[in-house]
Amino acid sequence: MVNIFLIIIAVVIPALVVLASLYLIAYFQHPDDKNVAYFPKIIVILGITLAATSILMLPLDVANDGGKGGFPMDILWIVVYIVVAVFAIVVCPFAMFFYESEEADPGAGSQIAGAFKGTFAILFAFVALTVVLYVFFGVAEIPTIVVLGRFQIINYPLSVDNLNIATTLPEIASIIGGGNQTIRFDPGNPVLMGDGSEYIEYRLDKEFLQFRVSIALFIITMVAFFGWLLFIVFGGIGLIALPFDMIADFKNRPQRIPYDKYLERKKKIGERATELVDIGKTIQSRTSGGIMSKRDRKNYNRFRQAIFLLEEDYERLKISYKRQGGKVILYYAQFFGGFIALGVSLGWLLHIIIYMITSPEPFHPFLNALVIALNNAWGFLGVIVYGLLSFYLLFCVVKGNFKFGLRLFFLFPIHPMRVGGTMMNAFLFNVGLILITSVSITQFCTMAFSQFTSTTAINSLFETAVKNLKILKWFWVVYIFAIFVMSILTAIFLFIKPKDKPAKIRV
């Protein structure tokens, strides 16, 4: 029977996410994008809604109670994740290439052609890799134990000797065969007495049941796999960097300064700006053909990082003098928010240690017990806490991506989210990142709250097929531990080098 209340919730929540997405765009968008770039904005709204829906489908799956709520969750998960894959691999890249196209002719045909070329390259690489891996590794190997005989104890065991029972059962099994066989033993040893409710099984070695998964499920597996790689790196960094930067920003908040100090700092910023203009011209002259070498691309990304840090310093300078330090209460709110974020990050790391790494026999259920207790007290409370913990991981991914691009390797340009200064390409990049990691975050939360999600369709999908695919199954053994290690390395790195500084540009 269909649960009407669940249907209402399933409609209301996405509607609220759409409204929140509209507010997010209005709050963060750059003035140059106001009243323009409607196509990228629609993609951003749909992408955020889709990612949020995929995260919040887990509590819906729990409430569906194995199908009693009337929702075919096994089908819904496949459909939603295929749409997530299409958005992350095709739609968001196309919108981003279209937005970033330098050929802004009124005809826009060249823009569309350029966007199609970039999107096709990404799609071709993904499809080719998926097809090759599916042919060779698209088989799930489910571990099973062969039971040769299962015997019900009615009276006393066959022998008075405990050791004889182990040697006698194989012989009986070979005679009688498999199935549930009733064995009436002669009186003997009262220690091994049965009352008819106990069984003794004779088991052979573990074997693997093999079957080829559907192509749709394998596509989801590929998205989850790449999402996990990003989640390990960016999520692991973000778990530490998010609270660290919130607290550090309070410590380094703009202070009130006199006019002469303002002029002195403004002059230094102007000198840096002039130097960056010259560097920008040099980089532009070396890449006039439109093709960048690896060195030129790194220099360009370092140049963008330097521009970002320069703008940050200038904004802080304006707040220090023109706004006399800004609103202090906001910095204190950020400070306390940083400690809350620190508590959530430590909670996740502790949960990884005492529950996830030690499974299947964890030390303590920890966050499982919290969510279940809140869910029993009031159903929505458990869902709210789960949602907050899950969306916190998404924020950590975005933060980790920015921190990674700002401090390490400079393999790709940074795409920061700034209030009133975020271009649509940054929106699209971060939405694509959120989409592709939302699958892995859902899988992570399924394992993290396995007691809460034990009867869900998504738990069966991940645990039965995805985690048992050939070759890839060995990756799932280490990924949880990898997140923890990445967080520890990030903590060490940030304590050694806490401040973001411009990288040297070698032109």
N, C-alpha and C positions, 0 to 999 in steps of 0.2 A: 504493500500500500504506500502511495506517495505521501510524504510528509509535507504538508502545505507550508509549515513554518520554515522548513529548510529551503523551500523554493523561494519564499520571500527574502530570506537571508542571502541566497545565491544571486538575487536580482539587485538587492539594495547595496550590498558591499561593492560590486563593480561600479555602480553608479556613484557611490561616494569616492571611489578611487579616481574616477574621471574628473570629478569636481576638484579633488586634491591636485590632480595633474594640471588642470587649468590654472589653479592658484600658483603652483610651482613655476610654471612658465612665466606668468605675469610677474612673479616676485624676482626671478633670477634673470630674465631675458635682458639682453643688451638693448639700449635705446635704438640702435640701428636696425634691429629686427622687429621693432614695434610696428604692427599693422602690415607686415610683409611676411614672407616665408611661411605661408599657411600650410603648404604640403608637409614640410618637415615638422611643423607643430602638431599636425594631425598624427603623424607617425610616432612622435614622442608620446602623445596622450595614449594612443593605442598600445604602444610598447610598455609603458609604465603600468597600464591597466592589466595587460596580459601577464606581466611578471608578477604583479601583486596577486592576481587571481590564481596563478600557479602555486604561489606560496600558501595562500589561504584555502586552497582546495584540500589540503591535508586535514585540518579540523573538520571540514565538510565530510571528508571520507570517514573520519572517526565517528561523526554524528550519524552517518548513513548506516553504521553498525552492520557491515557485511551485506548490504543490500536491502536491509529492512526499511530504510528511509525512502526507497523507490528510485534512487539514482543509479544508473549503470556506470559506476565509477571507473571500472576497468576500461570501458570505451572512452569515457570523458578524459581520462588521463592521456590516452594515446592521442586523441584529437587535439587537446590543448598543447601537448608537447610537440606535435608536428607543426602546429601553428607557430609555436615559440621558435622552432628551428627555422621556419621560413622567414620569420621576422628578423632573427639574428643574423642569418646568412645571406638573405636576399634584400629584404625591404629596407632595413636600417642602412646597410652599406650603399644601396642605390640612392637613398635620400641624402646621405652624407656626401657621396660623390657629386650628386646633382647640385647640392648647396655650395660645395667648395670649388666647383668648376670656375675657372678664370675666364672662360669665354661667355660673357654675359650679354650676348647679342639678343635683341628683342625676339628673334626667331626661336631661340631656346633649343633649336634642333640639335645644335652642336653640344649643348649641355646634356641633353638626353643621351646622345650617342656616347659621350665620354662617361656618363654614369653607367650605361649598359656595359661598356668595355670593362670598367673596374669591377662591377658586380659579377659579370660573367667569369672573370678570372678567379674570384673567390669561390663562386659556385662550382666551377669546373674542378678546382683543387679539392673541394670538399666531396663532390660526387665521386671523383676518381679514387680518392683515398677510401671512401666508404665502400665502394664496389669491390675494390681489391681486398680489403679487410673482411668484408662479408663473405666473399668466396672462400677464403682460407680460414677465417676464425669466427664465422657466424653461427657456430654450434655451441650450445650450452651443455655443460657437463654437470649433471645433478648428482651429487654423492648419495649413494644408497647402500644399505646394509642388507645382505641376503639372509633371510631367516629360513633355515632348513626345516626346523621343527619347533612347534610351540605347544607345550604340554600343560594341561591343567592339573594341579595337585588336588586329589580328592581325599586320600587318607595319608598314611605315612610313607616316607620314601622307600625305595626299593632295597636299599642297603643300610646297614647300621653304621657304615663307614662313610664319613663326609666326602672322602676322596673318590669313592666308588661312584657317587652320583654324577660326577663330571665325566667319568670314563664310560658309564653305562648309557647316558643319554645319546651320544653319537650313534651307538649301535642300535638303539631303539629307533632313532630318527631315520637311520638308513633302511630300516625294515618297514616302518610305518609310512614314512614320507612326510611332506609338509602339511600345513594346515593346523587348525586347532584340535589336537588330539587329546582325549581324556585318558589319563593313565592312573589306574587304581593300584597303589603300591601296598606291599605287605607291611604290617607293623614292624617298627624297628627303632628308629631314632626319634624321640619326641621333640628334639630341638628343631628338626626340619619338617614338623607336622604342618599340613595344609588344611584349610577349611573349605576349599572349593573356589575361593576367590583369587588365588594366586596362580601365576603361570611361570614356567621355566622355558626360556628360549635357547635354542642352539643356533648360533649365528656363524656365518661364514665371513670372509674378508669383505671390506668395502668395495663396491663396484660403482661405476658411473653410468647413469642413464643419459644418453645423448639425444638431442633433437635440435634441428635447425630453427632458429627464431625467425619471426617474420621480418621483412625488410623495414617495416615501420618501426618495430621495436629496436632494430639495430641502428636506425637513424637516431633514435632517441638516445641509445647507448653512446653513439659517437658525440652527440651534443653534450651528454653528461660527462664523457671522458675529457673533452676539451674544456668544458666548464670546470671540471675538477682541477685541471692544470692551472687555470686562472685563479680558481678559488684558493688553492694551496698557496700560491705566490701572493696574490693581492689580499685575500682574506687573512692570511697569516700575518702579513705586514700591517693591515688595517686594524687588527685586534689590539695591537700595541700603539700604532701611530695615532689612531683616533683619540683616545684619552690623553695620550702624551702631548699632542699638539694643542688640545683644548686647554690643558693646564699650563703649557708653555706660553700660549698666547696671552693668558692672564698675567703671567709673570712679566712678559715683555710688552704689555699693553702701552699704548701711546700716553706719554706724560705731558703736562702743560709746559710750554717753553716760551721764552721771550722772543721778541722780534729779531734781535741780532742772531740768536741761535737758529731761528727759522731761515734767515737769509744764508747763513753759513751752510746749513744742510741742503738747502735748495740749490746752491751753487755746485755742491759735490754731485748731486743728482743730475744736474744739467750737464756736467762734464761726462758722467757715465752715459747719459743719453746721446751726447755727441759722438762718443766712442762707439756706441752700439749702432748708430746710423752709418758710420763708416764701415763697420763690420758687415752690416746688412747689405750695403752696396757691393762689397767684395763678394759675398756669398751669391748675390743675385747675378753678378757678372760671370761667375764660374758655373752657374746652372742655367744659363740663358737658353740652352737647347731643350730644357724641360726634363732632362735625365740627370739624376743625382747619383754620384758614387756613394759608397758606404761611408767614406770619410765626410763628404759634403752633407750627407743626411744627418750624421751625428752632429756636425757643426751647426746645421740648421736647427736641430732640436735643442742644442745648448744655447743657441741664440734666442729661441723662444723662451727657454727657461730664464735667461738673463733679463729679457723684456718683462716677464711676469714678476720677477723679484723686484725689478726697478719700479714697476707700477705699484707693487705692494708698499715699497718704502715711501713712494710719493703720497700714497693715500694715508699712510700712518703720519707722515709729516703734516699734511693738511689737517688731520684730526688733532694733532698735538698743538697746532697754533690757532687755526681758524675756529675750531670747535672746542678749544681748551681742554683737550683730552677725551672728549666724547662723553657718553653717558656711562658713568661708573657702574651703575646697577646692572647693565648688560654684561660687563666683563665679569662681575661677580656671579651672575647667572651662568655664564659660560664656565667659570671656575668650578662651581658646584656640579654643573652638567658633566664636566670632565671627570670628577670623582665618581659620579653615577656610571658613566661609561667605563671607567676603570673597574668598577665593581662587576659590571656585566661581562667585561672581557675576562677578568679573573675567574668569574663563575663559569664561563664557557671553557676556559683552559683547564680548570679543576674538573669539570664534567668530563672532558676528554680523557683525563688521567684516570679518574676513579670509576668511570662507567664504560666509556667507549673503547679505550685501549685494552682494558681488562676483560671485555666481553669474550665468551658467552657467560662467564661467571664473574660479574663486576663486583667491586668492593661495596658499592652503594648506589642506589638508583638516582640519588641527588635531584637533578632538575626534573626527572621523571616523576618523582614523588611530589614535587612542588606543583607541577602542572595537573597531575591527577587529583591531588587534594583540592586545588582551586576549582577544578572542573566538577568535583563532587559537591563542593560548597555552593557553587553557582556556575552553571555551564559556560556562560559567556566570559567569566573571569579567567578560566583556564585557557580559553581561546585567545583572549586579549594578551595574556602573558606569553603564550606561544607566538602570537603574531609579532609582539615587540621583540622577542629574542630572535626570531627569524629575520625580520626587517633590519635589525641591528647588524646582522651578518652582511646584508646587502650594502648598508652604509660603509661597513668595513672594507668591502670589495672596492667600492668607489674611492674611498680614502687611500687604500693600499695602491690602487692603480695610479693615483695622482702622486703619491709619495715615491713610488717606484720610478715613475717618469721624471720626477723632479730631482732625485738623488742618485739614480743608478743607471748606468749603461747608455741612456739616451737613445734607445732603439726606436722609439716613436715619440712624436710630439706630445706634450702635456695637454690635457683638456680639463682645466679647472672649472669648478662651479662657483661663481661669485655672484653675490647679490647685486642685481642691476647691471651685471657686466658679463653675462654668459651668452656666447654666440650659439647658434643652433647646431653647428657642427659638434660643439662640446656636448650639447644635450644628446645628440644622436649617438655619439661615441659611447657615452656613459649608459644610455638606454640599451644599446646593443650589448655592452658588457654585462649589465644587470640581467638581460634576457638569457644570455648563454650560461651565466652562473646560477640563475634561479633554479635550473634543473638539478645541478649538483647540490645546491643549498637545500632543496627539498629532500634529496636523497640523504644528505647529512643529517637533517632534522628527523627523518624517518628512523635512522639508526640511533640518533641521540635520544629520541623519545620512543624507543621501540616498545616499551611497556604501554605507552599511551596509544601507539599506532599498530598494535599487534594484529588487529582484525581488519586492517585496511587493505584495499585493492592495490594501492601503490606499494605497500610493504611486500606483497606477494610478487609484484612485478619486478621490483629491485632485487629482492632476496632470491627469487627462484631463477630468473633468467639473466638479468643484467650482471649480477655479481658472479655468475658461473660460466661466462663466456670464455672460450679458449684464449690463452695468453693474457687477455685483459684481466682475468680473475686474479692474477698475481699482483696487478697494480692496486686492486682494492685492499690488499693486505697491508700496504704501507701508507696509504694516502692520509689516514687519520693521524698517524704518527708524524707525517711530513708537515701538516698544519701546525702542530705543536712545536716542532723544531724551527719552522720558519718564524713563528712568533718569538721564540727565545732569541734567535739570531737578530731579529729586528730590535728587540729590547736592548741587547748588548750594543748594537750599532748606534741606536739613538742616544744612548747614555754616553757613548764615546764622542759622537758628533751630533749634538742636539740641534744645531742651527742650520737652516738651509742657506747655502752660499752659492753664488754663481760659479758655474764650471768654466774652466779655461777653454776658450775657443781658438782652435789652431787653424787659422786661415792661410 
